[in-house]
Amino acid sequence: MSIERGSREEKSAILAEVKFFSGRRLEGRRRLLRITQEQFASQVGIGVRWIREIEAGNPNARIDDHIRCAEELGLPTTYLFMLMLALENRGIGIPLHSYDHMVDLERICLQAVADYIKNSNLRRGD
């Protein structure tokens, strides 16, 4: 059975992948900062068991919990959305594991969008 592009199944599969990669990224960052799961759970305000589930990439974890964890660890939440875009557009060849420069990438993307809107409005005479 093939999954139709844009179908509910495809979107669910992409979101599950995002949660898996996000969980790995969150765990790596937490370990880099030498924070235990117990300490982290206390900081975020959720249970240790749920931290384990998030880090394991449980597809039942809520995306807002991933965002809360990322913010607590000082990660730009852009990585979630950039990852989602990369998974939705697999043919472009964006490496899924290169998050080190995400803050720079976020700034560049936002500037590109702002420039595009500005230039589009100028051409239309708005």
C-alpha positions in Angstrom: 0.0 0.0 0.0 1.4 3.4 -1.0 0.8 6.5 1.0 -0.6 9.4 -1.1 1.4 12.6 -0.8 -0.5 15.0 1.4 -2.7 12.3 2.8 -3.6 12.0 6.5 -1.3 8.9 6.7 1.6 10.8 5.2 1.2 13.7 7.6 1.0 11.4 10.6 4.1 9.6 9.4 6.0 12.9 9.0 4.9 14.1 12.4 6.0 10.8 14.0 9.4 11.2 12.3 9.6 14.8 13.5 9.0 13.6 17.1 11.6 10.9 16.7 14.3 13.3 15.5 13.2 15.9 18.0 13.5 13.4 20.9 17.0 12.5 19.8 18.0 16.2 19.6 16.4 17.0 22.9 18.2 14.1 24.6 21.5 15.1 23.1 21.2 18.7 24.1 20.1 17.7 27.7 23.1 15.4 28.0 25.5 18.0 26.6 24.2 20.4 29.3 24.7 17.6 31.9 21.1 17.8 33.1 19.5 14.6 34.4 16.1 13.6 33.2 14.9 14.2 36.7 16.2 17.7 36.8 14.9 18.4 33.3 11.4 17.1 34.2 11.3 19.4 37.2 12.4 22.4 35.1 9.8 21.7 32.4 7.1 20.8 34.8 6.3 17.4 33.5 7.0 13.9 34.8 10.3 12.0 34.3 8.4 9.2 32.5 7.1 11.6 30.0 10.6 13.1 29.4 11.7 9.5 28.6 8.8 9.1 26.2 9.6 12.4 24.5 13.3 11.6 24.2 12.4 8.2 22.8 10.4 9.8 20.1 7.0 8.5 21.2 4.5 9.5 18.5 1.9 10.1 21.2 3.9 12.9 22.7 2.4 16.3 22.0 4.4 18.7 19.7 3.9 21.5 22.3 5.8 19.3 24.8 8.6 19.1 22.4 8.5 22.9 22.0 8.5 23.4 25.8 11.5 21.1 26.1 13.4 22.8 23.3 12.8 26.2 24.8 13.9 25.0 28.2 17.2 23.7 26.7 17.8 26.9 24.7 17.1 25.3 21.4 15.4 27.3 18.7 12.1 25.7 18.0 12.7 26.3 14.3 14.5 22.9 14.1 11.1 21.3 14.5 9.6 23.2 11.6 12.6 23.0 9.4 12.7 19.3 9.9 9.0 19.0 9.0 9.7 21.0 5.8 12.6 18.8 5.0 10.6 15.6 5.5 7.7 16.9 3.4 10.2 17.8 0.6 12.5 14.9 0.7 13.7 15.4 -2.9 15.5 18.6 -2.0 18.2 16.7 0.0 18.3 18.6 3.2 20.4 16.7 5.8 18.2 15.8 8.7 20.9 15.7 11.3 22.6 19.1 10.8 21.1 21.2 13.6 24.2 23.0 14.7 23.6 26.2 12.8 19.8 26.3 13.2 19.9 29.8 14.8 21.7 31.2 11.7 19.4 29.3 9.4 16.4 30.7 11.2 17.6 34.2 10.8 18.4 33.7 7.1 15.0 32.1 6.4 13.1 34.9 8.1 15.1 37.5 6.3 14.4 35.8 3.0 10.7 35.7 3.7 10.7 39.4 4.7 12.7 40.3 1.6 10.3 38.3 -0.6 7.2 40.0 0.9 8.8 43.4 0.6 9.8 42.9 -3.1 6.4 41.3 -3.9 4.6 44.3 -2.5 6.8 46.7 -4.4 6.2 45.0 -7.7 2.4 45.0 -7.2 2.4 48.6 -6.2 0.9 47.9 -2.7 
